[in-house]
Amino acid sequence: MNIGKSTIFRQQYENKVPFKIKVSGGIMKRFLSWLVLFPLCSHAQLPACDILIRNGKIIDGTGNHWYYGDVAVSNGKITRTGKNLQFSARQIIDATGLVIAPGFIDVHTHIEGDEAGDPMAQSFIYDGVTTVVAGNCGASNVNIAKYFRFIDSLRLSVNVASLIGHNDVRKTVMGRTIRDATPAEMQQMEQLVEEAMQDGAVGLSTGLIYIPGTYSKTPEIIVLAKAASKYNGVYATHMRDEGDSVAASIREALLIGKEANIPVQISHFKLSGQQNWGRSKETVAMVKAARDEGIDVTIDQYPYTASSTSISTLLPDELLADGQDSIVARLQRPKQKQQAIGYMLARLKKRKLKHFGYAVVASYKPDSTYNGKSIEAINLMKGRKHKAKDEAETVIEIMLNGGAGAVFHGMGEEDVQYIMQYPFNMFASDASIRLFGQGMPHPRGYGTNARVLAKYVRTEKIITLEEAIRRMTSLPAQKFQLQQRGLIKEGMFADIVVFDTEHVQDAATFEKPHAYSQGFRYVIVNGELTVNNGHHTGARNGMTLYGPGKTQSIN
């Protein structure tokens, strides 16, 4: 067959035009063999995958610039990345005009107790989060193995790793007493930490502003951090103070890291109180200097000027020992009550404020009408004088009735932005799984990542998009040793977000906190499509993620 006839033959075949051509028997046999080996329909030859994401801007999590490409997912893993991938796929996602990034890792959460309330973890998933680290601020399940079995049986939409919390370890052994641990008690606490690490905890956490952690001294924490260090864990700390004594608190955290030979993670790095605004240059410099010295220290941050914790933090530590009954008994004694009022008024004066308007009740079980109102407003609602002393009385009344969760407006935007520019800083919500419509919680539980991408990347241009993604993905995966997570790379678990950079937006506000983030079109968790075109599919494909001690043998 000459070249001209071959061309005519192909054209007539493709256009299904009748034709006649003389060919020898040998040529015809060879042609038929060619049809068998190389069918004209090439689709049958394409390799198969479960999900093929096409034509997106890939930001791979390394901090490198974006590039156009496709991502193929099979059996829960990323199997190929590149341009114009040729796969047959069960699901094809057109990411034209969208960013493809690794799923976000929230290193500071408090999901314990809310898992069964919403196993789909919608407040996290709609904010692009595919992995959470629980057990922060010294609060965790002490029996990590049991907790992980619960997580495995419940099956959330997000992956879960956990720290072992110092406060709960101490409470298990010593209760809420104000004293040093005995040698026997220290041995018991060490054993609990080691067991937790062997069961897969990723490290030890402290909450040194909370009872009973605040009663512990530095040597106690060093001993327990050494127990976690034996299993290559991390030390994550809510420091003793984030206001006037913040520098001393940072020094303590760094000392623990150095003495225990353990990486340090300083949680929700900030400056509390108007009198401390502007000190971020001092505190960030301390972290930089420690890294230069060789201490593996990193930080995390939520992108808001308000914190959220218990209203009890307004009171002196010594009044909070030994449980609610003891707290009530102390506050009912006139002398101790006056001491508490004096303590609160002194702190208010130091903040250069005249009223407790900065403290807003988020959740108060005895009376939900308090939710969303400041202590100042509640005091007026109750018909009391517009004086700080009366507001302090209102705080005591709330504590006598079991306490409340609160939002505290006390940080400066300048500090938030300066801290955000530090490259070894991750973003974290410091939140539970939000139960939609319940209470008046901090909006960070819905919008942390979207707020960074919308306000601080797109509008304020404080950091670049690629840098923000690195802080949300590969940096936390590296710090907490979450293997095969945090990158768009072949062989990694397929935790992926696909979002619109122009329309990604946090919708939750302090006034209306119950609102899911917008702009995350698709979210994939371990290869399962969990958000499809902006809607949760109901998929619950999260996994338990174990720390290095789970498989490590210690001699």
Buried (B, 14 or more C-beta within 10 A) or exposed (E): BEEEEEEBBEEBEEEEEEEEEEEEEEEEEEEEEEEEEEEEEEEEEEEEBBBBBBBBBBBBBBBEEBEBBBBBBBEBBBBBBEEEBEBEBEBBBEBEEBBBBBBBBBBBBBBBEBBEBBBBBBBBBBBBBBBBBBBBBBBBBBBBBEBBEBBEEEBBBBBBBBBBBBBBBBBEBBEBBBEEBEEEBBEBBBEBBBBBBBBBBBBBBBBBBBBBBBBBEBEBBBBBBBBBBBBBBBBBBBBBBBBBBBEEBBBBBBBBBBBBEBBBBBBBBBBBBBBBBEBBEEBBEBBBEBBEEEBBBBBBBBBBBBBBBBBBBBBBBBBBBBEEEEBEEBBEEEEBBEBBBEBBBEBBEBBEBEBBBBBBBBBBEEEEEBBBBBBBBBBBEEEBEEEBBBBBBBBBBBBBBEBBBBBBBBBBEBBBBBBBEBEBBBBBBBBBBBBEEEBBBBBBBBBBBBBBBBBBBBEEEBBEBBBBBBBBBBBBBEBBBBEBBBBBBEEBBBBBBBBBBEEBBBBBEBEEBBBBBBBBBBBBBBBBBBBBEBEBBEBBBBBBBBBBBBEEEEE
